[in-house]
Amino acid sequence: MQRVLTAVQMREAEAAAQEHHGMPSGLLMENAGRALAEAARSVAAPGARFTVLCGPGNNGGDGLVAARFLLEGGARVVVSLVGDSAKTSPESKRNLTALEGFGESPRAFEVLPEPGPGDVVVDALFGTGLHRAPAGAFADAIGTMARWRRAGAKVVAADVPSGLQSDTAEPFTPCVEADVTVAFGFLKPAHELEPGASLCGDVRRVDIGLGGEASRVASGPELFRVEEKDAREALPVRRADSHKGTYGHVLVVAGSPGKTGAAAMVALAALRSGAGLVTVATRAEALPAVMAHSPEIMGLALPGDGPLGRADLEALKAALEGKDALVMGPGIPRGPETGALIGDLLAAVDVPAVLDADALNAVADDLSVLRRAKGPVVLTPHPGEMSRLTGKPTKEVQLHRVGMARQLAAALHVTVVLKGSRTLIAESGGRVFINPTGNPGMATGGTGDVLSGVCGALLAQAIPLPQAAWTAVYAHGLAGDLAAERRGLMGLIATDLLKGLGSVWVRWGR
C-alpha cells in the first residue's frame, strides 16, 4: 500500500524529516534533482540535448540540480529561468551558483535552441503549491513545451506537471502534458486520479531521503494506492481439506424479464471468484433464463410479480438463512416499496451486503434505511448513481470524487466503491483507497455486475472490509487489463472479464 499525500501533508513530511531525522532541505533537493536527471537520461536518445526550464521556487531548484548532474555526465544542457528572478528561493540560488561553476549560465527563454526528436525537456516550473492558472512567461513556456513535445521531444516533469493541481488532479489552462513524471518521496493525488494521471504519463516515485515514517506525521484524511501485493495477500490460500461450505454461499437478488443477463453475470463472477455456492433469487418468469447460463447457478423463485416490495421480505429473509453474503440490485424490478424492503431486509439479517445498480437507486430517496443495517454494507455506485445518492450533479461528483466518497461512507457507516477510472474505495473511518487497474475497454454494460459478484464472493469467504472491497476492485480491473491484451479495448465485453478473473487467480497462485 502506498500513501498518497496532499501538498500540505508533503510539507509536513519534509519538515519532520528535517527536524527529527536531521535531513536538511538542501540534501532533499539534491536527491530529487539527481533522480530527475536519471529519469531524463532514461528517455533520451543518444547524443540528445537537454533543456531544463526552472521556476523561481524549490521545484526550479530541483531542475537546477538535475541540470548539474546532467552536465557532470557529459550531456549537452541548456537552462532557462522563467519568471521573476527576485523571487528565487534560497536553495535555488545556491544551486544556481553551483551550476554556474560548471560553466552553464541560464539563457533567456526566447533564445533557447529548439529541441527535436530524441531530445528531452525537463519541466521544473511549478511544484505542488500551484493554486492558480499559469500566466505570462509561465504560460508561454508551457505552450512552448507542448510545441516541442509535438515535434518529438520527451517531457520529464519534476514532481507534478506544471499547471496541474496536485491535490485535485485537475489541470489549469495551460498545463504541461508529460511523458514521465518523477514523484518525489510520496505519490500525490495528481499522480493517481484522472485527469491528472493521464497528464503525468509514466509516474516514477523516488525516495529522496524522507524516510518510511515521514508520512505518519501527515495530518488529515488518509489516501492510499492499492498495490498488487496487497490484493494478492488479502486472499486466503485454499487448504487441502476444504469443501464447498468452506468458501461461503452467496445469495444474489437480481434480474427480471429482459435483464436476466445481469443476474447471471453477478452469479458467474461470484463462482469464478471462489464462492462455494451461489443462489439467484428472482421472479419466477426470469429464473429459467438466468439458470440457463450455467448449471452451477442455483435458483430461487420469488413470490408475486412486478417490482420488488414488502411482500417479498419474508421470502428473502428465509432465503438468507445459511447464506454468507448478499448481492442485490442488478436488473431488479424496482418500485416505490423497494427501498423500504431493502432497509427492512438489512435490519433483519447480519450478513455482509453489496448493493448495486437499482438497489442503490431504490434507497436514494431515503438513505436512512441503510443506517439500520445489522451487517456491513458495500455500495458500488457509478458516477450517475453517486449523483442520486448524494443529490449532487454528476459533474460535481467527478470533480470531488475522493471527498464525495469519503463523506458518504462516513455519513452512512458503509464502504463506498465509487466506480470509474481509478475506482475509489472509501471506508467509514475516513481512509480512501485508489485502485490503479482497469482500462477504457471496461466502459461497457455488465462490468459493474461482474464487480458486484467478485465482491460478494470475497465477503462470503470472510475477507473483512475494506480488504474485500479493494481486493475485488483490483482483481476486477486486472481481469479487464488481461482480457484487453487478448481482445483489445474496443472488443471487450463484460463476460470477457470472467475469463480474465481466471488469469488473475493463476497469476496470484490462488
C-alpha positions as MATLAB code, in Angstrom:
seq = 'MQRVLTAVQMREAEAAAQEHHGMPSGLLMENAGRALAEAARSVAAPGARFTVLCGPGNNGGDGLVAARFLLEGGARVVVSLVGDSAKTSPESKRNLTALEGFGESPRAFEVLPEPGPGDVVVDALFGTGLHRAPAGAFADAIGTMARWRRAGAKVVAADVPSGLQSDTAEPFTPCVEADVTVAFGFLKPAHELEPGASLCGDVRRVDIGLGGEASRVASGPELFRVEEKDAREALPVRRADSHKGTYGHVLVVAGSPGKTGAAAMVALAALRSGAGLVTVATRAEALPAVMAHSPEIMGLALPGDGPLGRADLEALKAALEGKDALVMGPGIPRGPETGALIGDLLAAVDVPAVLDADALNAVADDLSVLRRAKGPVVLTPHPGEMSRLTGKPTKEVQLHRVGMARQLAAALHVTVVLKGSRTLIAESGGRVFINPTGNPGMATGGTGDVLSGVCGALLAQAIPLPQAAWTAVYAHGLAGDLAAERRGLMGLIATDLLKGLGSVWVRWGR';
ca = [
       0.000    0.000    0.000;
       1.470    3.371   -0.978;
       0.492    6.530    0.888;
      -0.701    9.424   -1.283;
      -0.053   12.877    0.208;
      -1.604   16.269   -0.365;
       0.631   19.328   -0.737;
       0.193   20.249    2.936;
       0.886   16.691    4.073;
       4.004   16.618    1.913;
       5.313   19.782    3.560;
       4.655   18.201    6.969;
       6.592   15.099    5.947;
       9.523   17.192    4.735;
       9.525   19.246    7.929;
       9.528   16.078   10.031;
      12.466   14.670    8.059;
      14.425   17.866    8.688;
      13.532   18.353   12.352;
      13.514   14.784   13.639;
      15.849   12.911   11.313;
      18.447   15.530   10.506;
      17.698   15.565    6.786;
      18.434   19.136    5.560;
      16.279   20.615    2.806;
      19.348   21.030    0.617;
      20.007   17.291    0.669;
      16.362   16.545   -0.148;
      16.698   18.822   -3.185;
      19.982   17.187   -4.152;
      18.375   13.752   -4.091;
      15.334   14.965   -6.033;
      17.479   16.586   -8.710;
      19.639   13.500   -9.101;
      16.542   11.323   -9.614;
      15.161   13.841  -12.099;
      18.392   13.742  -14.110;
      18.330    9.930  -14.144;
      14.761    9.916  -15.448;
      15.666   12.431  -18.158;
      18.613   10.292  -19.285;
      16.413    7.191  -19.413;
      14.190    8.614  -22.164;
      16.870   10.469  -24.142;
      18.201    9.359  -27.496;
      21.979    9.019  -27.960;
      23.549   12.477  -28.189;
      20.354   14.185  -27.033;
      20.245   17.763  -25.827;
      18.564   18.518  -22.510;
      16.546   21.700  -21.999;
      15.752   22.498  -18.371;
      13.084   25.114  -17.601;
      13.142   26.278  -13.978;
      10.691   28.356  -11.972;
      11.747   30.551   -9.032;
      10.641   28.133   -6.284;
      12.142   24.939   -4.940;
      10.779   22.999   -7.907;
      13.068   25.139  -10.032;
      15.889   24.271   -7.621;
      15.248   20.580   -8.336;
      15.643   21.382  -12.029;
      18.932   23.222  -11.453;
      20.323   20.232   -9.563;
      19.208   17.955  -12.389;
      20.964   20.172  -14.918;
      24.184   19.981  -12.899;
      24.071   16.192  -12.741;
      23.411   16.022  -16.472;
      26.417   18.275  -17.108;
      28.556   16.133  -14.831;
      27.675   13.178  -17.030;
      28.825   14.981  -20.151;
      25.409   15.826  -21.568;
      24.583   18.874  -23.649;
      22.401   21.037  -21.407;
      20.720   24.428  -21.706;
      18.945   26.033  -18.760;
      16.423   28.850  -18.577;
      14.978   30.604  -15.525;
      11.355   31.566  -16.097;
       9.612   34.232  -14.038;
      10.817   36.857  -11.588;
      14.409   36.071  -10.569;
      13.972   38.250   -7.477;
      11.623   35.579   -6.095;
      14.146   32.759   -6.438;
      14.226   30.636   -3.277;
      17.457   30.465   -1.229;
      18.040   26.803   -2.086;
      17.534   27.554   -5.773;
      20.042   30.418   -5.597;
      22.612   28.124   -4.039;
      22.131   25.552   -6.774;
      22.250   28.231   -9.454;
      25.697   29.248   -8.185;
      26.778   25.593   -8.200;
      25.526   25.197  -11.767;
      27.433   28.245  -12.943;
      30.558   26.593  -11.559;
      30.179   24.089  -14.406;
      30.225   26.907  -16.929;
      26.493   26.887  -17.659;
      24.605   30.157  -17.172;
      20.844   30.343  -17.676;
      19.703   31.651  -21.023;
      16.708   33.743  -21.939;
      13.771   31.502  -22.695;
      13.135   33.259  -26.005;
      16.545   32.324  -27.459;
      16.704   28.665  -26.450;
      17.511   26.256  -29.279;
      14.536   24.226  -30.467;
      14.556   20.650  -29.095;
      13.792   17.947  -31.623;
      13.121   14.204  -31.734;
      15.098   12.346  -29.115;
      15.821   15.469  -27.060;
      14.479   15.915  -23.528;
      12.772   18.874  -21.872;
      12.742   18.989  -18.067;
       9.706   20.810  -16.676;
      10.667   22.331  -13.307;
       8.439   25.409  -13.354;
       5.922   24.639  -10.598;
       5.604   22.011   -7.899;
       2.744   21.004   -5.616;
       1.892   24.509   -4.413;
       0.235   25.878   -7.556;
      -3.176   27.453   -6.817;
      -3.943   29.490   -9.936;
      -3.589   29.191  -13.678;
      -0.113   29.883  -15.067;
       0.080   33.251  -16.798;
       2.592   35.468  -18.565;
       6.019   33.938  -19.158;
       4.972   30.703  -17.429;
       2.014   30.206  -19.768;
       4.270   30.943  -22.731;
       6.795   28.378  -21.516;
       4.122   25.711  -21.070;
       2.777   26.404  -24.553;
       6.267   26.149  -26.000;
       6.881   22.831  -24.212;
       3.720   21.492  -25.830;
       5.062   22.511  -29.247;
       8.429   20.893  -28.542;
       6.690   17.691  -27.473;
       4.679   17.612  -30.694;
       7.997   17.944  -32.532;
       9.247   14.750  -30.893;
      10.976   15.867  -27.688;
      10.226   13.996  -24.445;
       8.960   15.975  -21.456;
      10.024   14.943  -17.947;
       8.183   16.735  -15.118;
       9.599   17.423  -11.660;
       7.102   16.105   -9.091;
       3.958   17.415  -10.829;
       3.498   18.677  -14.418;
       3.313   22.460  -14.329;
      -0.274   23.683  -14.435;
      -1.665   20.552  -12.741;
      -3.250   20.935   -9.300;
      -1.537   18.473   -7.003;
      -4.450   17.891   -4.619;
      -7.355   17.708   -7.073;
      -5.680   16.282  -10.200;
      -7.483   18.973  -12.202;
      -5.442   20.910  -14.782;
      -5.392   24.640  -15.140;
      -5.123   26.097  -18.618;
      -2.410   25.816  -19.801;
      -0.945   22.623  -18.359;
       2.075   20.504  -19.255;
       1.483   17.010  -20.605;
       4.455   14.924  -19.538;
       5.888   11.686  -20.833;
       7.434   10.942  -17.428;
       6.732   12.475  -14.022;
       9.189   11.928  -11.179;
       7.247   11.877   -7.893;
       9.490   12.995   -5.053;
       9.162   10.998   -1.840;
       5.462   10.134   -1.995;
       2.719    9.923   -4.574;
       0.335   12.877   -4.866;
      -3.366   12.805   -5.813;
      -2.462   14.306   -9.198;
      -0.447   11.178   -9.982;
      -3.275    8.788   -9.181;
      -6.557   10.477  -10.087;
      -7.814   11.460  -13.505;
      -7.363   13.594  -15.493;
      -4.044   14.267  -13.767;
      -2.842   10.669  -14.044;
      -3.016   10.807  -17.839;
      -1.208   14.156  -17.934;
       1.596   12.739  -15.776;
       2.465    9.946  -18.180;
       4.745    7.331  -16.629;
       4.892    8.147  -12.900;
       8.125    7.138  -11.179;
       8.169    7.534   -7.420;
      11.652    8.019   -5.989;
      12.960    8.079   -2.436;
      14.602   11.429   -1.669;
      15.502   10.688    1.945;
      12.271   11.440    3.781;
      12.234    8.036    5.451;
       9.448    5.494    5.640;
       7.886    7.022    8.747;
       7.624   10.565    7.384;
       4.058   10.096    6.166;
       2.872    9.129    9.643;
       3.181   12.720   10.833;
       0.973   13.949    7.994;
      -2.309   15.205    9.407;
      -5.746   14.957    7.864;
      -7.518   12.269    5.826;
      -5.534    9.286    4.615;
      -5.354    8.329    0.961;
      -3.638    5.187   -0.362;
      -2.838    3.497   -3.655;
      -3.590   -0.242   -3.671;
      -0.686   -2.392   -4.850;
      -0.982   -5.829   -6.439;
       0.820   -7.388   -3.479;
      -1.846   -6.000   -1.118;
      -4.687   -7.533   -3.107;
      -2.966  -10.876   -3.623;
      -2.090  -11.290    0.036;
      -5.647  -10.482    1.149;
      -6.832  -13.729   -0.437;
      -6.526  -16.902    1.632;
      -4.620  -19.884    0.291;
      -7.011  -22.797   -0.184;
      -6.497  -25.650    2.248;
      -6.347  -29.242    1.048;
      -9.152  -30.298    3.406;
     -11.620  -27.591    2.364;
     -15.032  -28.142    0.766;
     -17.731  -26.004   -0.847;
     -19.059  -24.922    2.522;
     -15.663  -23.518    3.428;
     -15.946  -20.761    0.856;
     -19.387  -19.415    1.548;
     -22.798  -19.229   -0.054;
     -23.769  -16.028   -1.891;
     -27.397  -15.008   -2.396;
     -27.825  -12.856   -5.498;
     -31.056  -10.874   -5.696;
     -31.014   -9.651   -9.269;
     -32.596   -9.871  -12.678;
     -36.042   -9.523  -14.215;
     -37.549  -10.270  -17.631;
     -35.246   -8.680  -20.194;
     -32.452   -8.282  -17.641;
     -31.611  -11.859  -16.817;
     -28.054  -11.427  -18.053;
     -27.278   -9.049  -15.181;
     -28.189  -11.700  -12.608;
     -26.222  -14.360  -14.448;
     -23.081  -12.217  -14.645;
     -23.194  -11.492  -10.902;
     -23.612  -15.190  -10.153;
     -20.899  -16.347  -12.556;
     -18.462  -13.718  -11.263;
     -19.086  -14.911   -7.707;
     -18.482  -18.505   -8.744;
     -15.349  -17.532  -10.671;
     -14.109  -15.694   -7.567;
     -14.139  -18.638   -5.231;
     -17.623  -18.728   -3.709;
     -18.575  -22.287   -2.792;
     -22.244  -21.867   -3.704;
     -24.322  -19.187   -5.437;
     -28.109  -18.906   -5.484;
     -30.004  -16.356   -7.599;
     -33.344  -15.172   -6.241;
     -35.508  -13.570   -8.891;
     -39.029  -13.554  -10.308;
     -40.292  -16.951  -11.472;
     -40.615  -15.880  -15.095;
     -36.971  -14.742  -15.193;
     -35.430  -17.674  -13.337;
     -35.146  -20.220  -16.186;
     -33.240  -17.782  -18.376;
     -30.842  -16.964  -15.530;
     -30.128  -20.586  -14.723;
     -29.666  -21.457  -18.391;
     -26.390  -19.511  -18.375;
     -24.622  -22.136  -16.266;
     -25.515  -25.398  -14.494;
     -23.565  -24.253  -11.409;
     -26.102  -21.498  -10.673;
     -28.843  -22.427   -8.197;
     -32.163  -20.622   -8.346;
     -34.974  -19.463   -6.114;
     -38.246  -18.088   -7.460;
     -39.532  -15.094   -5.522;
     -43.286  -14.931   -4.941;
     -45.514  -12.458   -6.702;
     -44.777  -10.371   -9.755;
     -43.874   -6.822  -10.640;
     -41.487   -4.604   -8.635;
     -39.802   -5.942   -5.521;
     -41.579   -4.763   -2.400;
     -42.519   -5.587    1.148;
     -44.399   -8.695    0.022;
     -41.030  -10.276   -0.805;
     -39.489   -9.584    2.607;
     -40.249  -12.886    4.326;
     -39.128  -14.913    1.304;
     -35.804  -13.057    1.186;
     -35.241  -13.349    4.921;
     -35.778  -17.097    4.640;
     -33.510  -17.276    1.596;
     -30.685  -15.611    3.555;
     -30.693  -18.267    6.254;
     -27.394  -20.093    5.996;
     -26.011  -17.615    3.453;
     -22.728  -15.784    3.925;
     -23.166  -12.729    1.679;
     -25.862  -10.859   -0.211;
     -25.538   -9.099   -3.570;
     -28.627   -7.120   -4.519;
     -29.630   -4.781   -7.283;
     -28.535   -5.528  -10.863;
     -31.602   -5.754  -13.054;
     -34.177   -5.949  -10.245;
     -37.704   -4.673  -10.920;
     -37.846   -1.550   -8.794;
     -40.962    0.121   -7.408;
     -41.963    2.561   -4.653;
     -41.594   -0.083   -1.923;
     -38.192   -1.421   -2.985;
     -36.158    0.980   -0.847;
     -38.133    0.118    2.277;
     -37.796   -3.594    1.502;
     -34.008   -3.249    1.340;
     -33.933   -1.372    4.637;
     -36.107   -3.950    6.393;
     -34.055   -6.817    4.980;
     -30.710   -5.338    6.056;
     -32.128   -4.628    9.510;
     -33.252   -8.249    9.889;
     -30.082  -10.117    8.874;
     -26.425   -9.664    9.680;
     -24.751  -10.991    6.520;
     -22.490   -8.575    4.602;
     -24.345   -6.996    1.705;
     -23.313   -5.463   -1.626;
     -25.845   -3.026   -3.075;
     -25.523   -2.110   -6.745;
     -27.490   -0.650   -9.632;
     -31.243   -0.437   -8.931;
     -30.787   -1.283   -5.259;
     -28.833    1.993   -4.995;
     -31.486    3.889   -6.900;
     -34.147    2.381   -4.641;
     -32.546    3.641   -1.415;
     -31.506    7.026   -2.838;
     -34.756    8.692   -1.729;
     -34.284    7.617    1.883;
     -30.712    6.755    2.792;
     -31.647    6.378    6.445;
     -32.720    2.784    5.721;
     -29.026    1.911    5.386;
     -28.260    3.060    8.927;
     -30.416    0.225   10.263;
     -28.264   -2.464    8.690;
     -27.075   -5.170   11.084;
     -24.179   -6.298    8.911;
     -21.546   -4.469    6.885;
     -22.775   -2.830    3.684;
     -20.890   -2.049    0.476;
     -22.308    0.441   -2.033;
     -20.933    0.274   -5.577;
     -22.236    3.352   -7.458;
     -21.073    4.657  -10.798;
     -20.970    8.489  -11.023;
     -24.621    8.783  -12.066;
     -25.788    6.628   -9.165;
     -23.484    8.549   -6.832;
     -25.203   11.717   -8.009;
     -28.569   10.289   -6.996;
     -27.233    9.110   -3.637;
     -25.692   12.484   -2.772;
     -28.091   14.838   -4.524;
     -25.125   16.461   -6.268;
     -24.724   16.863  -10.033;
     -22.634   14.185  -11.711;
     -20.107   16.820  -12.782;
     -19.585   17.827   -9.161;
     -19.221   14.170   -8.159;
     -16.483   13.759  -10.750;
     -14.686   16.924   -9.649;
     -14.647   15.876   -5.979;
     -14.554   12.076   -6.125;
     -12.398   11.497   -3.059;
     -14.330   13.895   -0.852;
     -17.725   12.664   -2.030;
     -16.877    9.011   -1.445;
     -15.355    9.726    1.958;
     -18.322   11.796    3.126;
     -20.955    9.278    2.035;
     -19.104    6.369    3.649;
     -18.758    8.251    6.931;
     -22.335    9.509    6.961;
     -23.891    6.076    6.397;
     -21.243    3.910    8.106;
     -20.771    1.897    4.926;
     -17.997    1.142    2.452;
     -18.367    3.085   -0.789;
     -16.883    1.844   -4.060;
     -17.112    4.800   -6.436;
     -16.574    3.238   -9.851;
     -14.858    4.811  -12.820;
     -11.328    5.422  -13.988;
      -9.226    4.944  -10.828;
     -12.098    3.482   -8.803;
     -12.148    4.651   -5.182;
     -12.862    2.551   -2.103;
     -13.859    4.654    0.920;
     -14.272    3.110    4.353;
     -16.461    4.618    7.065;
     -13.424    5.547    9.175;
     -12.233    8.055    6.565;
      -9.498    6.193    4.703;
      -9.795    6.112    0.909;
      -8.024    3.650   -1.391;
      -7.280    4.301   -5.069;
      -7.351    1.377   -7.481;
      -4.840    1.617  -10.354;
      -6.125   -1.260  -12.521;
      -8.698   -1.207  -15.305;
      -8.984    0.351  -18.761;
     -11.421    2.200  -21.064;
     -12.499   -1.068  -22.680;
     -14.368   -1.831  -19.471;
     -16.761    1.042  -20.183;
     -19.415   -1.381  -21.350;
     -22.615   -2.802  -19.913;
     -22.293   -5.534  -17.317;
     -18.787   -4.915  -15.981;
     -20.282   -3.464  -12.816;
     -22.363   -6.626  -12.356;
     -19.168   -8.668  -12.523;
     -17.571   -6.457   -9.863;
     -20.543   -6.963   -7.536;
     -20.219  -10.718   -7.895;
     -16.493  -10.656   -7.137;
     -17.050   -8.513   -4.059;
     -19.869  -10.722   -2.812;
     -17.718  -13.829   -3.212;
     -14.824  -12.362   -1.228;
     -17.161  -11.273    1.560;
     -18.655  -14.775    1.629;
     -15.133  -16.101    2.176;
     -14.908  -13.986    5.331;
     -12.413  -11.463    3.988;
     -13.085   -8.352    6.083;
     -13.794   -4.866    4.835;
     -12.235   -2.805    3.404;
      -9.821   -5.511    2.189;
     -12.588   -7.455    0.448;
     -13.694   -4.336   -1.419;
     -10.311   -3.123   -2.620;
      -9.180   -6.647   -3.452;
     -12.315   -7.178   -5.533;
     -11.823   -3.881   -7.341;
      -8.144   -4.543   -8.016;
      -8.774   -8.093   -9.287;
     -11.714   -6.930  -11.412;
      -9.626   -4.203  -13.050;
      -6.686   -6.537  -13.583;
      -9.019   -9.088  -15.160;
     -10.091   -6.371  -17.573;
      -6.480   -5.488  -18.331;
      -5.553   -9.101  -19.040;
      -8.678   -9.592  -21.159;
      -7.875   -6.438  -23.143;
      -4.478   -7.896  -24.047;
      -6.359  -10.647  -25.888;
      -9.453   -8.794  -27.113;
      -8.348   -5.191  -27.467;
     -10.214   -2.287  -25.915;
     -12.985   -1.865  -28.481;
     -13.975   -5.526  -28.467;
     -14.040   -6.043  -24.719;
     -17.354   -7.181  -23.199;
     -18.270   -7.910  -19.603;
     -18.194  -11.701  -19.902;
     -14.564  -11.479  -21.072;
     -13.773  -10.465  -17.501;
     -14.897  -13.896  -16.279;
     -12.010  -15.489  -18.178;
      -9.778  -12.637  -17.082;
     -10.519  -13.446  -13.457;
      -9.179  -16.939  -14.003;
      -5.958  -15.421  -15.326;
      -5.719  -13.244  -12.221;
      -6.063  -16.178   -9.844;
      -3.424  -18.147  -11.775;
      -1.086  -15.146  -11.646;
      -1.624  -14.874   -7.888;
      -1.322  -18.577   -7.195;
      -4.889  -18.769   -5.935;
];
